[in-house]
Each structure stands twice: as C-alpha cells, then as structure tokens.
Amino acid sequence: MKTPNPWLVILNDFFHDLFTGLWFGSFVTLAMLHARATGGGLTPDQLALMTELVGFFKWFCLASLGLIIATGIFRFFYYRNWDGIPMKDVKKKLLIIKHAVLGTSFLAGTVMVFVWA
C-alpha cells in the first residue's frame, strides 16, 4: 500500500476529530431537544419547530457519524510503518494553521452566542 502524503494524514486526523465533536454536539443537542419536547407545555408552533430541529440534528448526527467512520477507516489502513516520514515539519505548519482557524472560530462563535442570546 502506498504511503499517503503527510499533509493528508494530518488533515484526516483533524477532520476525524472535528466530525467526532460535531457528532457529540448534535447528540447532546438531540438529547436536550428531546427532554424539552417531552416535558410538555409547548404550543403547536413550538412543537413544530422542535420537530424540525430534531429532524435536522438527526441527519447532522448521522452524517457526522458516517464521516467519522470514513476518516477512521483511513486511519486504520494507513497508520502503519510511519518510520522515516518527515511528519514533524508538516505537523508544525498545520498546527499553526489549525489554531489560527479555530482561534478565530472560537472568538466569533463566542460573540455570536451573546448576540443570539
């Protein structure tokens, strides 16, 4: 089996972790929506919105799970015999990029939480 490009390996790791976080977040959101919807006291409009949200997050959760499996399969088949591959330099560059993107997302997301709430 041909050894993949180190950039591809590191990006796959990043996306595997990202999809895992998205799956977990959608799972928790579904649990919260379910608890709220079954608690009663919702108007028909609220119940309709809850049903829409549950449908969205169900498919979002399943899509994330599928992507976790796909990136996990890549990890399973290609993470063997990495001797001699210059991962250190590639990893350092991608970690800088990742932290710049996630840091910006972190700040923007936190601001949006306060705007929306």
N, CA, C and O atoms as CSV, one atom per row, in Angstrom:
chain,resi,resn,atom,element,x,y,z
A,1,MET,N,N,0.844,-1.179,0.000
A,1,MET,CA,C,0.000,0.000,0.000
A,1,MET,C,C,0.892,1.246,0.000
A,1,MET,O,O,1.836,1.335,0.785
A,2,LYS,N,N,0.595,2.195,-0.870
A,2,LYS,CA,C,1.394,3.403,-0.976
A,2,LYS,C,C,1.215,4.277,0.264
A,2,LYS,O,O,0.103,4.417,0.773
A,3,THR,N,N,2.304,4.859,0.746
A,3,THR,CA,C,2.250,5.746,1.904
A,3,THR,C,C,1.640,7.073,1.487
A,3,THR,O,O,2.103,7.683,0.523
A,4,PRO,N,N,0.610,7.537,2.190
A,4,PRO,CA,C,-0.026,8.808,1.821
A,4,PRO,C,C,0.830,10.010,2.197
A,4,PRO,O,O,1.737,9.918,3.025
A,5,ASN,N,N,0.524,11.117,1.579
A,5,ASN,CA,C,1.178,12.378,1.869
A,5,ASN,C,C,0.969,12.730,3.345
A,5,ASN,O,O,-0.147,12.597,3.848
A,6,PRO,N,N,2.027,13.179,4.056
A,6,PRO,CA,C,1.870,13.545,5.467
A,6,PRO,C,C,0.793,14.608,5.703
A,6,PRO,O,O,0.113,14.579,6.729
A,7,TRP,N,N,0.634,15.541,4.768
A,7,TRP,CA,C,-0.415,16.564,4.911
A,7,TRP,C,C,-1.792,15.913,4.935
A,7,TRP,O,O,-2.665,16.312,5.705
A,8,LEU,N,N,-1.975,14.915,4.092
A,8,LEU,CA,C,-3.247,14.221,4.030
A,8,LEU,C,C,-3.537,13.496,5.343
A,8,LEU,O,O,-4.673,13.481,5.817
A,9,VAL,N,N,-2.515,12.906,5.914
A,9,VAL,CA,C,-2.672,12.194,7.183
A,9,VAL,C,C,-3.083,13.155,8.293
A,9,VAL,O,O,-4.003,12.871,9.060
A,10,ILE,N,N,-2.405,14.280,8.375
A,10,ILE,CA,C,-2.695,15.239,9.446
A,10,ILE,C,C,-4.063,15.875,9.248
A,10,ILE,O,O,-4.799,16.071,10.216
A,11,LEU,N,N,-4.413,16.198,8.012
A,11,LEU,CA,C,-5.745,16.736,7.747
A,11,LEU,C,C,-6.824,15.715,8.080
A,11,LEU,O,O,-7.873,16.066,8.622
A,12,ASN,N,N,-6.567,14.457,7.757
A,12,ASN,CA,C,-7.522,13.406,8.100
A,12,ASN,C,C,-7.712,13.338,9.616
A,12,ASN,O,O,-8.837,13.197,10.094
A,13,ASP,N,N,-6.617,13.437,10.372
A,13,ASP,CA,C,-6.713,13.438,11.837
A,13,ASP,C,C,-7.582,14.592,12.314
A,13,ASP,O,O,-8.452,14.420,13.169
A,14,PHE,N,N,-7.335,15.771,11.750
A,14,PHE,CA,C,-8.106,16.953,12.138
A,14,PHE,C,C,-9.594,16.752,11.849
A,14,PHE,O,O,-10.436,17.015,12.707
A,15,PHE,N,N,-9.914,16.289,10.646
A,15,PHE,CA,C,-11.321,16.108,10.291
A,15,PHE,C,C,-11.973,14.985,11.096
A,15,PHE,O,O,-13.156,15.062,11.426
A,16,HIS,N,N,-11.213,13.960,11.408
A,16,HIS,CA,C,-11.758,12.885,12.245
A,16,HIS,C,C,-12.173,13.451,13.608
A,16,HIS,O,O,-13.255,13.148,14.110
A,17,ASP,N,N,-11.311,14.269,14.194
A,17,ASP,CA,C,-11.634,14.886,15.488
A,17,ASP,C,C,-12.775,15.890,15.364
A,17,ASP,O,O,-13.641,15.963,16.235
A,18,LEU,N,N,-12.773,16.662,14.279
A,18,LEU,CA,C,-13.841,17.635,14.054
A,18,LEU,C,C,-15.197,16.941,13.936
A,18,LEU,O,O,-16.163,17.355,14.577
A,19,PHE,N,N,-15.271,15.896,13.126
A,19,PHE,CA,C,-16.537,15.181,12.958
A,19,PHE,C,C,-16.978,14.505,14.249
A,19,PHE,O,O,-18.174,14.387,14.514
A,20,THR,N,N,-16.019,14.064,15.047
A,20,THR,CA,C,-16.361,13.485,16.345
A,20,THR,C,C,-16.998,14.544,17.241
A,20,THR,O,O,-17.991,14.276,17.917
A,21,GLY,N,N,-16.427,15.742,17.245
A,21,GLY,CA,C,-17.010,16.842,18.023
A,21,GLY,C,C,-18.393,17.226,17.516
A,21,GLY,O,O,-19.297,17.480,18.313
A,22,LEU,N,N,-18.564,17.268,16.206
A,22,LEU,CA,C,-19.871,17.601,15.632
A,22,LEU,C,C,-20.905,16.527,15.978
A,22,LEU,O,O,-22.051,16.833,16.307
A,23,TRP,N,N,-20.479,15.265,15.898
A,23,TRP,CA,C,-21.390,14.178,16.267
A,23,TRP,C,C,-21.804,14.313,17.721
A,23,TRP,O,O,-22.988,14.226,18.044
A,24,PHE,N,N,-20.834,14.526,18.595
A,24,PHE,CA,C,-21.148,14.620,20.017
A,24,PHE,C,C,-22.042,15.819,20.301
A,24,PHE,O,O,-22.992,15.715,21.077
A,25,GLY,N,N,-21.744,16.963,19.677
A,25,GLY,CA,C,-22.571,18.149,19.862
A,25,GLY,C,C,-23.999,17.952,19.379
A,25,GLY,O,O,-24.945,18.397,20.030
A,26,SER,N,N,-24.158,17.294,18.251
A,26,SER,CA,C,-25.513,17.059,17.745
A,26,SER,C,C,-26.238,16.030,18.615
A,26,SER,O,O,-27.452,16.121,18.800
A,27,PHE,N,N,-25.505,15.061,19.144
A,27,PHE,CA,C,-26.094,14.082,20.052
A,27,PHE,C,C,-26.606,14.767,21.322
A,27,PHE,O,O,-27.719,14.496,21.772
A,28,VAL,N,N,-25.797,15.644,21.889
A,28,VAL,CA,C,-26.202,16.372,23.096
A,28,VAL,C,C,-27.388,17.294,22.785
A,28,VAL,O,O,-28.316,17.408,23.585
A,29,THR,N,N,-27.352,17.941,21.634
A,29,THR,CA,C,-28.463,18.817,21.235
A,29,THR,C,C,-29.752,18.015,21.098
A,29,THR,O,O,-30.809,18.455,21.551
A,30,LEU,N,N,-29.670,16.854,20.482
A,30,LEU,CA,C,-30.855,15.994,20.360
A,30,LEU,C,C,-31.382,15.578,21.727
A,30,LEU,O,O,-32.594,15.538,21.940
A,31,ALA,N,N,-30.492,15.272,22.640
A,31,ALA,CA,C,-30.915,14.892,23.993
A,31,ALA,C,C,-31.641,16.053,24.674
A,31,ALA,O,O,-32.659,15.851,25.335
A,32,MET,N,N,-31.115,17.259,24.511
A,32,MET,CA,C,-31.740,18.443,25.111
A,32,MET,C,C,-33.100,18.734,24.467
A,32,MET,O,O,-34.064,19.050,25.164
A,33,LEU,N,N,-33.174,18.628,23.148
A,33,LEU,CA,C,-34.445,18.851,22.452
A,33,LEU,C,C,-35.482,17.811,22.865
A,33,LEU,O,O,-36.651,18.137,23.070
A,34,HIS,N,N,-35.055,16.580,22.984
A,34,HIS,CA,C,-35.961,15.509,23.388
A,34,HIS,C,C,-36.499,15.768,24.802
A,34,HIS,O,O,-37.694,15.629,25.062
A,35,ALA,N,N,-35.602,16.141,25.694
A,35,ALA,CA,C,-36.024,16.415,27.074
A,35,ALA,C,C,-37.025,17.564,27.120
A,35,ALA,O,O,-38.006,17.513,27.862
A,36,ARG,N,N,-36.776,18.584,26.335
A,36,ARG,CA,C,-37.676,19.751,26.318
A,36,ARG,C,C,-39.011,19.410,25.662
A,36,ARG,O,O,-40.066,19.825,26.142
A,37,ALA,N,N,-38.963,18.655,24.566
A,37,ALA,CA,C,-40.185,18.320,23.831
A,37,ALA,C,C,-41.075,17.376,24.625
A,37,ALA,O,O,-42.299,17.487,24.562
A,38,THR,N,N,-40.489,16.461,25.362
A,38,THR,CA,C,-41.298,15.510,26.130
A,38,THR,C,C,-41.716,16.063,27.482
A,38,THR,O,O,-42.496,15.435,28.198
A,39,GLY,N,N,-41.201,17.238,27.837
A,39,GLY,CA,C,-41.557,17.854,29.111
A,39,GLY,C,C,-42.944,18.475,29.101
A,39,GLY,O,O,-43.489,18.801,30.156
A,40,GLY,N,N,-43.513,18.639,27.920
A,40,GLY,CA,C,-44.857,19.216,27.807
A,40,GLY,C,C,-44.847,20.733,27.868
A,40,GLY,O,O,-43.803,21.365,28.027
A,41,GLY,N,N,-46.025,21.291,27.737
A,41,GLY,CA,C,-46.179,22.743,27.829
A,41,GLY,C,C,-45.783,23.515,26.580
A,41,GLY,O,O,-45.624,24.734,26.640
A,42,LEU,N,N,-45.622,22.837,25.455
A,42,LEU,CA,C,-45.247,23.530,24.228
A,42,LEU,C,C,-46.481,23.843,23.396
A,42,LEU,O,O,-47.429,23.060,23.342
A,43,THR,N,N,-46.450,24.995,22.752
A,43,THR,CA,C,-47.524,25.346,21.824
A,43,THR,C,C,-47.343,24.527,20.548
A,43,THR,O,O,-46.265,23.976,20.328
A,44,PRO,N,N,-48.360,24.435,19.710
A,44,PRO,CA,C,-48.197,23.700,18.439
A,44,PRO,C,C,-47.057,24.246,17.571
A,44,PRO,O,O,-46.345,23.477,16.927
A,45,ASP,N,N,-46.885,25.574,17.555
A,45,ASP,CA,C,-45.787,26.157,16.771
A,45,ASP,C,C,-44.426,25.746,17.335
A,45,ASP,O,O,-43.499,25.435,16.588
A,46,GLN,N,N,-44.324,25.751,18.647
A,46,GLN,CA,C,-43.066,25.345,19.275
A,46,GLN,C,C,-42.786,23.868,19.025
A,46,GLN,O,O,-41.649,23.473,18.772
A,47,LEU,N,N,-43.820,23.075,19.100
A,47,LEU,CA,C,-43.655,21.642,18.849
A,47,LEU,C,C,-43.238,21.379,17.395
A,47,LEU,O,O,-42.419,20.500,17.128
A,48,ALA,N,N,-43.804,22.142,16.468
A,48,ALA,CA,C,-43.429,22.007,15.052
A,48,ALA,C,C,-41.957,22.387,14.855
A,48,ALA,O,O,-41.236,21.718,14.115
A,49,LEU,N,N,-41.515,23.454,15.512
A,49,LEU,CA,C,-40.114,23.866,15.427
A,49,LEU,C,C,-39.210,22.792,16.034
A,49,LEU,O,O,-38.164,22.467,15.474
A,50,MET,N,N,-39.611,22.255,17.160
A,50,MET,CA,C,-38.825,21.189,17.798
A,50,MET,C,C,-38.702,19.983,16.861
A,50,MET,O,O,-37.633,19.380,16.757
A,51,THR,N,N,-39.785,19.641,16.190
A,51,THR,CA,C,-39.769,18.504,15.262
A,51,THR,C,C,-38.799,18.769,14.118
A,51,THR,O,O,-38.054,17.876,13.716
A,52,GLU,N,N,-38.804,19.990,13.592
A,52,GLU,CA,C,-37.868,20.362,12.527
A,52,GLU,C,C,-36.431,20.273,13.008
A,52,GLU,O,O,-35.570,19.734,12.314
A,53,LEU,N,N,-36.174,20.802,14.196
A,53,LEU,CA,C,-34.822,20.784,14.734
A,53,LEU,C,C,-34.336,19.360,14.995
A,53,LEU,O,O,-33.182,19.029,14.719
A,54,VAL,N,N,-35.211,18.532,15.521
A,54,VAL,CA,C,-34.847,17.136,15.766
A,54,VAL,C,C,-34.497,16.453,14.449
A,54,VAL,O,O,-33.514,15.715,14.375
A,55,GLY,N,N,-35.297,16.694,13.406
A,55,GLY,CA,C,-35.002,16.108,12.100
A,55,GLY,C,C,-33.652,16.562,11.562
A,55,GLY,O,O,-32.872,15.753,11.060
A,56,PHE,N,N,-33.384,17.852,11.668
A,56,PHE,CA,C,-32.102,18.376,11.198
A,56,PHE,C,C,-30.940,17.740,11.952
A,56,PHE,O,O,-29.998,17.234,11.342
A,57,PHE,N,N,-31.011,17.767,13.272
A,57,PHE,CA,C,-29.894,17.259,14.065
A,57,PHE,C,C,-29.747,15.743,13.965
A,57,PHE,O,O,-28.648,15.216,14.140
A,58,LYS,N,N,-30.833,15.044,13.689
A,58,LYS,CA,C,-30.733,13.603,13.472
A,58,LYS,C,C,-29.852,13.327,12.256
A,58,LYS,O,O,-28.931,12.514,12.325
A,59,TRP,N,N,-30.134,14.004,11.145
A,59,TRP,CA,C,-29.355,13.779,9.931
A,59,TRP,C,C,-27.941,14.333,10.049
A,59,TRP,O,O,-26.997,13.763,9.504
A,60,PHE,N,N,-27.800,15.447,10.765
A,60,PHE,CA,C,-26.478,16.022,11.007
A,60,PHE,C,C,-25.636,15.041,11.823
A,60,PHE,O,O,-24.455,14.845,11.538
A,61,CYS,N,N,-26.240,14.432,12.828
A,61,CYS,CA,C,-25.575,13.451,13.674
A,61,CYS,C,C,-25.157,12.226,12.851
A,61,CYS,O,O,-24.031,11.744,12.974
A,62,LEU,N,N,-26.063,11.733,12.022
A,62,LEU,CA,C,-25.760,10.554,11.207
A,62,LEU,C,C,-24.696,10.854,10.148
A,62,LEU,O,O,-23.832,10.019,9.879
A,63,ALA,N,N,-24.761,12.037,9.554
A,63,ALA,CA,C,-23.734,12.414,8.573
A,63,ALA,C,C,-22.368,12.510,9.249
A,63,ALA,O,O,-21.366,12.049,8.701
A,64,SER,N,N,-22.330,13.101,10.426
A,64,SER,CA,C,-21.069,13.190,11.173
A,64,SER,C,C,-20.541,11.801,11.499
A,64,SER,O,O,-19.341,11.547,11.392
A,65,LEU,N,N,-21.424,10.911,11.893
A,65,LEU,CA,C,-21.026,9.539,12.202
A,65,LEU,C,C,-20.441,8.861,10.966
A,65,LEU,O,O,-19.428,8.168,11.061
A,66,GLY,N,N,-21.065,9.053,9.817
A,66,GLY,CA,C,-20.539,8.487,8.583
A,66,GLY,C,C,-19.147,9.015,8.254
A,66,GLY,O,O,-18.283,8.267,7.794
A,67,LEU,N,N,-18.935,10.304,8.491
A,67,LEU,CA,C,-17.628,10.901,8.222
A,67,LEU,C,C,-16.585,10.450,9.248
A,67,LEU,O,O,-15.406,10.327,8.916
A,68,ILE,N,N,-17.006,10.206,10.473
A,68,ILE,CA,C,-16.093,9.650,11.482
A,68,ILE,C,C,-15.626,8.269,11.020
A,68,ILE,O,O,-14.440,7.948,11.094
A,69,ILE,N,N,-16.554,7.472,10.553
A,69,ILE,CA,C,-16.218,6.122,10.087
A,69,ILE,C,C,-15.278,6.194,8.878
A,69,ILE,O,O,-14.295,5.457,8.814
A,70,ALA,N,N,-15.576,7.076,7.925
A,70,ALA,CA,C,-14.741,7.195,6.718
A,70,ALA,C,C,-13.313,7.618,7.068
A,70,ALA,O,O,-12.353,7.028,6.574
A,71,THR,N,N,-13.173,8.629,7.913
A,71,THR,CA,C,-11.827,9.067,8.289
A,71,THR,C,C,-11.154,8.036,9.194
A,71,THR,O,O,-9.930,7.903,9.179
A,72,GLY,N,N,-11.938,7.313,9.973
A,72,GLY,CA,C,-11.388,6.260,10.819
A,72,GLY,C,C,-10.862,5.091,10.006
A,72,GLY,O,O,-9.852,4.485,10.365
A,73,ILE,N,N,-11.546,4.772,8.906
A,73,ILE,CA,C,-11.072,3.703,8.025
A,73,ILE,C,C,-9.721,4.083,7.433
A,73,ILE,O,O,-8.814,3.255,7.355
A,74,PHE,N,N,-9.595,5.335,7.021
A,74,PHE,CA,C,-8.311,5.825,6.502
A,74,PHE,C,C,-7.226,5.634,7.559
A,74,PHE,O,O,-6.135,5.151,7.255
A,75,ARG,N,N,-7.528,6.013,8.799
A,75,ARG,CA,C,-6.551,5.862,9.876
A,75,ARG,C,C,-6.181,4.395,10.080
A,75,ARG,O,O,-5.011,4.061,10.266
A,76,PHE,N,N,-7.163,3.547,10.043
A,76,PHE,CA,C,-6.929,2.124,10.285
A,76,PHE,C,C,-5.978,1.524,9.246
A,76,PHE,O,O,-5.066,0.775,9.597
A,77,PHE,N,N,-6.190,1.853,7.974
A,77,PHE,CA,C,-5.397,1.238,6.925
A,77,PHE,C,C,-4.041,1.892,6.690
A,77,PHE,O,O,-3.110,1.230,6.233
A,78,TYR,N,N,-3.915,3.183,6.997
A,78,TYR,CA,C,-2.685,3.875,6.647
A,78,TYR,C,C,-1.776,4.198,7.819
A,78,TYR,O,O,-0.655,4.655,7.599
A,79,TYR,N,N,-2.203,3.983,9.037
A,79,TYR,CA,C,-1.359,4.338,10.172
A,79,TYR,C,C,-0.507,3.148,10.588
A,79,TYR,O,O,-0.635,2.630,11.698
A,80,ARG,N,N,0.330,2.742,9.714
A,80,ARG,CA,C,1.260,1.648,9.998
A,80,ARG,C,C,2.610,1.991,9.344
A,80,ARG,O,O,2.664,2.561,8.254
A,81,ASN,N,N,3.665,1.638,10.025
A,81,ASN,CA,C,5.013,1.801,9.471
A,81,ASN,C,C,5.302,3.237,9.010
A,81,ASN,O,O,5.574,3.475,7.833
A,82,TRP,N,N,5.240,4.165,9.927
A,82,TRP,CA,C,5.490,5.564,9.583
A,82,TRP,C,C,6.956,5.958,9.734
A,82,TRP,O,O,7.269,7.148,9.720
A,83,ASP,N,N,7.842,5.012,9.873
A,83,ASP,CA,C,9.266,5.317,10.045
A,83,ASP,C,C,9.805,6.062,8.825
A,83,ASP,O,O,9.564,5.678,7.680
A,84,GLY,N,N,10.531,7.125,9.101
A,84,GLY,CA,C,11.184,7.856,8.027
A,84,GLY,C,C,10.342,8.909,7.345
A,84,GLY,O,O,10.826,9.553,6.414
A,85,ILE,N,N,9.120,9.114,7.757
A,85,ILE,CA,C,8.281,10.128,7.127
A,85,ILE,C,C,8.432,11.437,7.914
A,85,ILE,O,O,8.248,11.451,9.131
A,86,PRO,N,N,8.763,12.530,7.228
A,86,PRO,CA,C,9.004,13.807,7.923
A,86,PRO,C,C,7.708,14.489,8.367
A,86,PRO,O,O,7.305,15.504,7.800
A,87,MET,N,N,7.065,13.920,9.381
A,87,MET,CA,C,5.784,14.452,9.845
A,87,MET,C,C,5.962,15.719,10.685
A,87,MET,O,O,5.059,16.554,10.736
A,88,LYS,N,N,7.104,15.870,11.336
A,88,LYS,CA,C,7.295,16.960,12.297
A,88,LYS,C,C,7.077,18.341,11.663
A,88,LYS,O,O,6.344,19.161,12.217
A,89,ASP,N,N,7.694,18.604,10.526
A,89,ASP,CA,C,7.578,19.915,9.879
A,89,ASP,C,C,6.158,20.175,9.392
A,89,ASP,O,O,5.620,21.267,9.572
A,90,VAL,N,N,5.565,19.178,8.782
A,90,VAL,CA,C,4.201,19.319,8.275
A,90,VAL,C,C,3.245,19.534,9.442
A,90,VAL,O,O,2.360,20.388,9.382
A,91,LYS,N,N,3.430,18.760,10.493
A,91,LYS,CA,C,2.549,18.862,11.657
A,91,LYS,C,C,2.640,20.253,12.280
A,91,LYS,O,O,1.620,20.829,12.659
A,92,LYS,N,N,3.836,20.790,12.389
A,92,LYS,CA,C,4.023,22.119,12.981
A,92,LYS,C,C,3.276,23.186,12.163
A,92,LYS,O,O,2.593,24.035,12.735
A,93,LYS,N,N,3.401,23.146,10.846
A,93,LYS,CA,C,2.723,24.118,9.981
A,93,LYS,C,C,1.200,23.996,10.105
A,93,LYS,O,O,0.492,24.994,10.243
A,94,LEU,N,N,0.719,22.766,10.052
A,94,LEU,CA,C,-0.722,22.570,10.125
A,94,LEU,C,C,-1.284,22.921,11.501
A,94,LEU,O,O,-2.417,23.393,11.600
A,95,LEU,N,N,-0.516,22.700,12.553
A,95,LEU,CA,C,-0.979,23.083,13.890
A,95,LEU,C,C,-1.120,24.593,14.013
A,95,LEU,O,O,-2.048,25.081,14.659
A,96,ILE,N,N,-0.214,25.329,13.401
A,96,ILE,CA,C,-0.315,26.792,13.413
A,96,ILE,C,C,-1.576,27.229,12.667
A,96,ILE,O,O,-2.338,28.061,13.158
A,97,ILE,N,N,-1.790,26.665,11.486
A,97,ILE,CA,C,-2.988,26.992,10.697
A,97,ILE,C,C,-4.250,26.604,11.460
A,97,ILE,O,O,-5.203,27.380,11.533
A,98,LYS,N,N,-4.250,25.399,12.027
A,98,LYS,CA,C,-5.422,24.915,12.765
A,98,LYS,C,C,-5.755,25.840,13.928
A,98,LYS,O,O,-6.919,26.179,14.142
A,99,HIS,N,N,-4.736,26.247,14.678
A,99,HIS,CA,C,-5.006,27.104,15.823
A,99,HIS,C,C,-5.442,28.508,15.405
A,99,HIS,O,O,-6.221,29.144,16.115
A,100,ALA,N,N,-4.960,28.996,14.277
A,100,ALA,CA,C,-5.428,30.287,13.780
A,100,ALA,C,C,-6.902,30.202,13.387
A,100,ALA,O,O,-7.690,31.082,13.733
A,101,VAL,N,N,-7.274,29.142,12.666
A,101,VAL,CA,C,-8.671,28.965,12.246
A,101,VAL,C,C,-9.576,28.737,13.451
A,101,VAL,O,O,-10.621,29.376,13.572
A,102,LEU,N,N,-9.185,27.835,14.337
A,102,LEU,CA,C,-10.023,27.536,15.493
A,102,LEU,C,C,-10.074,28.697,16.479
A,102,LEU,O,O,-11.106,28.924,17.110
A,103,GLY,N,N,-8.984,29.427,16.619
A,103,GLY,CA,C,-8.992,30.597,17.499
A,103,GLY,C,C,-9.958,31.655,16.997
A,103,GLY,O,O,-10.705,32.241,17.780
A,104,THR,N,N,-9.944,31.900,15.696
A,104,THR,CA,C,-10.884,32.851,15.098
A,104,THR,C,C,-12.319,32.352,15.257
A,104,THR,O,O,-13.211,33.124,15.609
A,105,SER,N,N,-12.538,31.080,15.002
A,105,SER,CA,C,-13.876,30.492,15.167
A,105,SER,C,C,-14.338,30.577,16.614
A,105,SER,O,O,-15.506,30.857,16.884
A,106,PHE,N,N,-13.430,30.337,17.531
A,106,PHE,CA,C,-13.742,30.400,18.957
A,106,PHE,C,C,-14.232,31.794,19.332
A,106,PHE,O,O,-15.255,31.947,19.999
A,107,LEU,N,N,-13.492,32.803,18.896
A,107,LEU,CA,C,-13.880,34.184,19.212
A,107,LEU,C,C,-15.195,34.563,18.535
A,107,LEU,O,O,-16.084,35.129,19.172
A,108,ALA,N,N,-15.316,34.250,17.248
A,108,ALA,CA,C,-16.539,34.586,16.516
A,108,ALA,C,C,-17.749,33.851,17.097
A,108,ALA,O,O,-18.822,34.435,17.246
A,109,GLY,N,N,-17.574,32.593,17.418
A,109,GLY,CA,C,-18.671,31.813,17.989
A,109,GLY,C,C,-19.101,32.333,19.340
A,109,GLY,O,O,-20.294,32.371,19.641
A,110,THR,N,N,-18.147,32.734,20.156
A,110,THR,CA,C,-18.474,33.278,21.478
A,110,THR,C,C,-19.242,34.590,21.343
A,110,THR,O,O,-20.198,34.831,22.080
A,111,VAL,N,N,-18.830,35.427,20.416
A,111,VAL,CA,C,-19.549,36.684,20.175
A,111,VAL,C,C,-20.972,36.382,19.716
A,111,VAL,O,O,-21.921,37.015,20.179
A,112,MET,N,N,-21.124,35.422,18.812
A,112,MET,CA,C,-22.471,35.088,18.300
A,112,MET,C,C,-23.373,34.534,19.393
A,112,MET,O,O,-24.578,34.783,19.375
A,113,VAL,N,N,-22.825,33.795,20.333
A,113,VAL,CA,C,-23.623,33.302,21.449
A,113,VAL,C,C,-24.244,34.471,22.192
A,113,VAL,O,O,-25.425,34.431,22.537
A,114,PHE,N,N,-23.466,35.502,22.438
A,114,PHE,CA,C,-24.000,36.668,23.147
A,114,PHE,C,C,-24.965,37.472,22.283
A,114,PHE,O,O,-25.927,38.044,22.796
A,115,VAL,N,N,-24.718,37.522,20.980
A,115,VAL,CA,C,-25.641,38.234,20.086
A,115,VAL,C,C,-26.986,37.500,20.014
A,115,VAL,O,O,-28.043,38.127,20.088
A,116,TRP,N,N,-26.942,36.184,19.870
A,116,TRP,CA,C,-28.169,35.390,19.739
A,116,TRP,C,C,-28.924,35.258,21.043
A,116,TRP,O,O,-30.154,35.209,21.050
A,117,ALA,N,N,-28.198,35.201,22.148
A,117,ALA,CA,C,-28.868,35.019,23.449
A,117,ALA,C,C,-29.230,36.365,23.997
A,117,ALA,O,O,-29.803,36.456,25.083
